[in-house]
Amino acid sequence: MLITKMQLNDNQRFLIRSVAIIVLGLFINQLLQTVGSIVVARVLNDPIKFGEVNLMLQIFGMVNLFLNLGFNSSLVYTFSTNSKDAIENRFRLAMLSSAFFGVIVSILLASLAPLLAETYALPSLKGALVISSIMLVFNSIINIGVAAFSGNRNFGTQALFMVITTVLSTAGTVLGVLWPVGDGFLWGVSIGMGSGSILAALFICWKVEKVHHPKWWGHVSISEIWKMMQYGVPLWAGNIAKAFQQPFVTMIIGSSSVIAVGHISNAFRITGFIGIVTWAFMIVTFPFVAASYQDPLESKRRGTLCIRYNNLILYPLTVVICLYPNQINGYLFGESYTTGDSATYIRLLALGVFFSSVGRLGGNILAGIGKTKANFWVMIVAGIFVITLVPLIAASNPVLAVWIYTGGWAISAICMIWFFYLENFTLNWWKAYGEPLIPSLFMGLFMEVGRFTGGFMTSFVLIGIVCLIILTVYIEMREGKTVAPSNNFNN
């Protein structure tokens, strides 16, 4: 009844449906990873060994950022604007180029493995990274296959791919810890994850052939590859600068305290649950805005709508995590992983998720209209503070390192707003950021008051949640009366 009264237009219905699908897939992903981490933590029952596993996973995650060279982003854009060319030419070129670049990255990782093992004083890390390097090529293939379905807005299949890949990867990690092989459990984790990547790549390629029937073989045009790189490389470089920070901070801290790595990794996993909201909107926003790139006014409406709905979900989740960090941490990972600094890690990283959502969503909105430089420079701004300041002044101070990490994202958010004005593509900021904050402020107020009421705390929490729901529905119903239904939506 409420949905009917709100009179959702085509854009709103598509956005809600698509994001719901992606959120479900990402939530299952995050849940699987968290469950796997919980199993590993309890099986090892040793913060040092647990930190070693997380350190290797962070290194491998950081290396994965350098895959694809932006060919996946370029393929998404082409599928959104010219699907025929994507199927007949661009998919083949993207797959070939990404696989080739994956081989190069694999060789580089294998070459650096001895140095990394020596740096962290973990001899078994050398062989584990060499084994892991083999799976990078298959990860490149997986990314291109997923891009083919993201570009034509087949988000259900994309979510399925994410879940299958995570199931296989997480299962490999857990099995590697339970049954170590070679030079210890790090080798086992690498072999398990590698096997999962191979199986996932085979399944995704089969699905691509079944649905899209692309031309796998044909002419290789260097000029076309260069055009794809011109569009994709800024997004690729920006994504590296964006995602590089988390594993970089973890690795720097790991050089002085492996135990702190475990605590911060747990904080990243907890805040990762709210991060999936923005991640889902990023996946949907790019092709959603690109489909209307010839109509700037419609693109602005879609961009505003994406940010607004992202914040309607992200704001209350951020408030809850900031109010109850230790309770959440202790429940998930056990009291032994809860320290005096753990609440600070979680609160700062939760705020970092919000600040990063400004640049991440904004970058994808501008990329949807063909403007990619903002994504690159904003992420550089976010990362420069981490890369320059953390090694110099915070390598042995994890709390300060996380403050710097969050502060960098806050500054990058301001820069992204500036880029919208620079590109003459300003959105409705009140509807995007201001109005969605009102319900969460009321919810947080009641929850905070409830902390001082003893036995009545639960009642105040429930009142806060009810206020959140009522106010959210109210502002959306009022918004629905002022927004005319969009008739030019093309799915």
Secondary structure, DSSP 8 states (H G I E B T S, - for coil): -HHHHHT--HHHHHHHHHHHHHHHHHHHHHHHHHHHHHHHHHHH--HHHHHHHHHHHHHHHHHHTTSSTTHHHHHHHHHHH-HHHIIIIIHHHHHHHHHHHHHHHHHHHHHHHHHHHHHTT-HHHHHHHHHHHHTHHHHHHHHHHHHHHHHTT-HHHHHHHHHHHHHHHHHHHHHHHHS--SSSHHHHHHHHHHHHHHHHHHHHHHHHHHHH----SS---HHHHHHHHHHHHHHHHHHHHHHHHHHHHHHHHHTT-HHHHHHHHHHHHHHHHHHHHHHHHHHHHHHHHHTTTT-HHHHHHHHHHHHHHHHHHHHHHHHHHHHSHHHHHHHHH-GGG--TTHHHHHHHHHHHHHHHHHHHHHHHHHHHTT--HHHHHHHHHHHHHHHHHHHHH-TT-HHHHHHHHHHHHHHHHHHHHHHHHHTT----HIIIIITTHHHHHHHHHHHHHHTTSGGGHHHHHHHHHHHHHHHHHHHHHHHHHHS---S----
